[in-house]
């Protein structure tokens, strides 16, 4: 009788752990990639997961930043401290979390143009959606984010100094960044 009870408890624990893994994968807390995923597929996956988040291409952002007569968008870097410390877009503010973004944006009007980026666009889309929920109306995700920006030869900065490398995040995600642009991490 005791053995049957223990076996039943073990089965329940196993089912519980399996369900927990499925739930966590569904929340985006565990987002991994198939080796065959390329840029178009990755961008499609991000757009499907965050359909309410507006997207801006690297080309569109570069044109917007180079136009002298237009108000520049606020650039918000959603990556971790170590990633931001290696390089970032010029004049980008760092906010890896929604709480950090609230602090950075406390004096910014809710209708100001904000472009959020990360490594490939996943974390920044998540943060952009949170900002939308907080009432910001002109929030954009930089499609392909800093990896695509860097791969296209666009400028990266560390502080005010031009640099030529980016943090690859990890090997799985880093495959979207030209290997010659990898920093040591």
C-alpha positions in Angstrom: 0.0 0.0 0.0 2.8 2.4 0.9 4.7 1.6 -2.3 1.5 2.3 -4.3 1.1 5.7 -2.6 4.8 6.7 -3.2 4.5 5.6 -6.9 1.3 7.8 -7.2 3.1 10.8 -5.6 6.0 10.3 -8.0 3.7 10.2 -11.0 2.0 13.4 -9.8 5.3 15.2 -9.3 6.4 14.2 -12.8 3.2 15.4 -14.4 3.5 18.7 -12.4 7.1 19.3 -13.5 6.1 18.5 -17.1 3.2 21.0 -17.0 5.4 23.6 -15.3 7.9 23.4 -18.2 5.1 23.7 -20.8 3.7 26.7 -18.9 7.1 28.5 -18.7 7.8 27.9 -22.4 4.4 29.5 -23.2 5.1 32.6 -21.1 8.3 33.4 -23.1 10.4 32.9 -20.0 12.2 30.1 -21.9 12.6 31.2 -25.5 15.1 29.0 -27.4 15.9 28.7 -31.1 16.0 26.0 -33.6 19.4 25.9 -35.4 17.6 26.4 -38.7 16.0 29.7 -37.7 17.2 32.6 -39.9 16.6 36.4 -39.8 13.3 36.3 -41.7 12.0 33.5 -39.5 13.1 35.1 -36.3 11.6 38.5 -37.2 8.3 36.7 -38.1 8.3 34.8 -34.8 8.8 38.1 -32.8 6.1 39.9 -34.8 3.7 37.0 -34.2 4.4 37.0 -30.5 4.1 40.8 -30.1 1.5 41.8 -32.8 0.6 45.1 -31.1 4.2 46.3 -31.1 5.0 48.6 -34.0 8.3 47.9 -35.8 10.9 50.2 -37.3 13.6 49.0 -39.6 17.3 49.8 -39.1 17.1 51.7 -42.4 14.1 53.8 -41.3 15.8 54.6 -37.9 19.1 55.6 -39.6 17.2 58.0 -41.9 15.2 59.4 -39.0 18.3 60.0 -36.9 20.1 61.7 -39.8 17.3 64.1 -40.5 18.3 67.4 -38.9 14.8 69.0 -39.0 12.9 66.3 -37.1 12.7 65.6 -33.4 14.8 62.6 -32.7 13.2 59.6 -31.0 14.4 58.5 -27.6 16.5 55.4 -28.0 16.0 52.9 -25.2 18.4 49.9 -24.8 16.7 46.9 -23.2 19.8 44.8 -22.8 21.6 43.8 -19.7 24.2 46.1 -18.1 27.1 44.0 -19.5 25.8 44.2 -23.0 25.1 47.9 -22.9 28.6 48.5 -21.4 30.2 46.9 -24.5 28.4 49.1 -27.1 25.1 50.8 -27.8 23.4 53.1 -30.3 24.5 56.7 -30.0 22.7 58.6 -27.2 20.7 55.5 -26.2 19.5 55.3 -22.6 19.7 52.0 -20.7 16.7 50.3 -19.2 16.8 46.5 -19.0 13.5 46.3 -17.1 10.1 48.0 -17.1 11.0 49.5 -13.8 14.2 50.9 -15.2 12.3 52.3 -18.1 9.8 54.1 -15.8 12.8 55.8 -14.1 14.4 56.8 -17.4 11.1 58.0 -18.9 9.7 59.8 -15.9 10.1 63.2 -17.6 9.2 62.1 -21.1 5.7 62.8 -22.5 3.6 59.7 -23.2 3.3 60.6 -26.9 7.1 61.0 -27.5 8.6 58.7 -30.1 10.5 55.9 -28.3 12.5 53.2 -30.1 13.4 50.2 -28.0 16.1 47.7 -29.0 18.0 44.7 -27.6 20.1 42.1 -29.4 17.6 40.8 -31.9 14.3 42.4 -31.0 12.7 39.9 -28.6 13.4 41.5 -25.2 12.8 45.0 -26.7 9.4 43.9 -28.1 8.5 42.6 -24.6 9.5 46.0 -23.1 7.8 47.9 -25.8 4.6 46.1 -25.1 4.9 46.9 -21.4 5.5 50.6 -22.2 2.3 50.5 -24.3 0.4 49.1 -21.4 1.8 52.0 -19.3 0.3 54.5 -21.7 3.1 55.3 -24.0 1.6 55.7 -27.5 4.5 56.0 -29.9 6.7 53.1 -29.0 8.6 51.2 -31.6 10.7 48.1 -31.6 13.9 48.2 -33.7 13.5 45.2 -35.9 16.6 43.1 -35.8 17.9 45.4 -33.1 21.6 46.1 -32.4 22.7 42.9 -34.2 21.1 43.9 -37.5 22.3 47.5 -37.0 25.9 46.3 -36.4 25.8 43.7 -39.2 24.9 46.5 -41.6 28.0 48.5 -40.6 26.0 51.2 -38.7 27.8 53.0 -35.9 28.1 51.7 -32.4 29.3 53.6 -29.4 30.7 53.0 -25.9 30.0 56.2 -24.1 30.7 58.9 -26.8 33.4 56.9 -28.6 32.8 55.0 -31.8 33.5 51.2 -31.4 33.2 48.2 -33.8 31.9 45.4 -31.7 28.8 44.3 -29.8 28.1 41.9 -27.0 26.8 38.6 -28.6 24.6 37.8 -25.6 25.4 34.1 -25.9 26.4 31.5 -28.6 22.8 30.7 -29.5 21.7 34.3 -30.1 25.1 35.5 -31.1 24.9 33.5 -34.4 22.7 36.4 -35.6 25.7 38.8 -35.1 28.6 38.7 -37.6 31.3 36.8 -35.7 33.9 39.6 -36.5 31.8 42.0 -34.5 31.7 39.8 -31.3 33.2 41.4 -28.2 34.9 39.2 -25.7 32.3 38.3 -23.1 
